[in-house]
Amino acid sequence: MRVKRVLGFTAASLLVVTGVGALAVGDYVYTSGTEVACAVNADDVNNFPEQFFTAPSGEGPYPGPGWEKWVGYDLSNWWLQDYPYDSVRIPVPDEVELAAWWIDAKNPDSNKTVMVTHGIGTSKQDFNTLLPTAMLVKNGFNVLLVDQRDAGESTCVDGRHSAGQEESSDFAVVADWLIANKGLSAANIGMFGVSGGAIATSLVPAKSNNVSAFAMEGTIFDFNAAATQEVEFQGFPGFLWQFALISARVFHGTNLSETSAQEGIDSAGTRPMLILHGEIDQRLPYQSSVDFYDYAKSVGADIELEGFANADHTEGMLTETDRYANVLAEFFDRSLAN
């Protein structure tokens, strides 16, 4: 009996040690994989609505030599030099303030307004957020271009993103701010998110009725599959994602899967959605948007999917700029009220 008790204690101890070790590894994966700079990236500091540039060599939105053809690409036709903008700070939960630019399209016939936000690890000064912003403004839409928490000039909380969870809750408050401070109604307000910002956008319908249309540059549907792929992209074994998920809750109080894309779709109801996605995207596989679209269609959602052939991550806005601008503007024009 004594031997059995010793063996049982030893086995239990090994399980505890193994479990603690797994959580420790999971915490490392979580903290490393979700880390963001709490600042404007060095290659974006000279980007503003009136003048912005593509990313330099080695700093593009997708890996590999394919980006080199866009280095120094002329975007001057889209610069917003005739549109003044105001810097604002918007209070949201947790004593956080979001930095934003309010850009008035000077359209006397319309109050249509779009909240625009960036991808993970970037800010409102990234070219692939400023470019679609310019597309919207030049087509008569007011834009509120927003830095997420822990990004750009917004409050730095912990230097980590929450896979759209906290970010989408913040944007529900931003929509309320627009109504209170810009004299808008929910019917006037849409949202467009790029990459990680698209993930946050997909969750906003579950958290606010004050946003009436949602456009996304790439998105995900199966969060666990996407997170596993991201962990692998960061150089870790994919199975460690499950430990990272547990560690985020145990050590940081963050539930990275609290609200799902499915809940966002179900909550959208009849509110229109649009996905734009490069078909050879290395960062967010095109299939993830197809899965999102297929589920949305299966529950009767109002959704469109625009694929861009031979375009990598966010590259569709460069390979087919005019088409991208037209699709984005036409979507919000028919989806929002004046």
C-alpha angles and dihedrals in degrees: 000000000000091000090051091050091050092047091047092050091047092050091048091049091051090051091051093047091046091047093049090047092050091050091049091052089044090052091052091050091047096047093043097043097047099041116128130181104244086219145071109279114251092242091054102048092100095048117106133150091267094052130012138159140203117261118277126247113305093011101082125126093259133039128252137046094296091090094063094083090064097050107117092006112166112249096160094116087068099047112123098223095144096050119081118212137195128221111229136176119216121201115225132166125306092038089287124149120201118214114222145165118229108208116190112209090205090231108151092188099057144046093189107143133181127200108216126194139178139240130267114292095016136078143218086285094066113113093232090060096041093049097059088040088058090047090057098042093049087053093055103267124131110229132206103197108198138196110216120229112284090024138094112334096340125109114292108226106166106334094250135104120227100217091260098309102109091025094059091048088053092052091053085061092045089057089053088050091054091053093047098042107028101039093243131144127221089256090063096053129088134163134221123188130187119218106309087016088056089057089054090046091055090058097047095084088064091054107037141034090192096083115075105186135026130203124183134192096214122330143183134245106180102051096188092052092047093047092049090052091048091051089052090047088055089055101259129118108269096234090066088075090081091056090047090053092052093044092052089059098039099044104024107025091236121136104199092188099041094119118029132209087243090059089049091052093046091049094048090072107171095348107120123248131194130191123196114188140165110238095222096044111158096192103044110021115232089232090068090063090045089054090048091050094046093052092046091051091048091060095044098256122162100245140148130194121204114190123197113211117226091006122132127203109335087339095122090080087062103036094049104016098160093046091047091051093047094048092048095046095044091050095054093039093060095035101051131060124234 
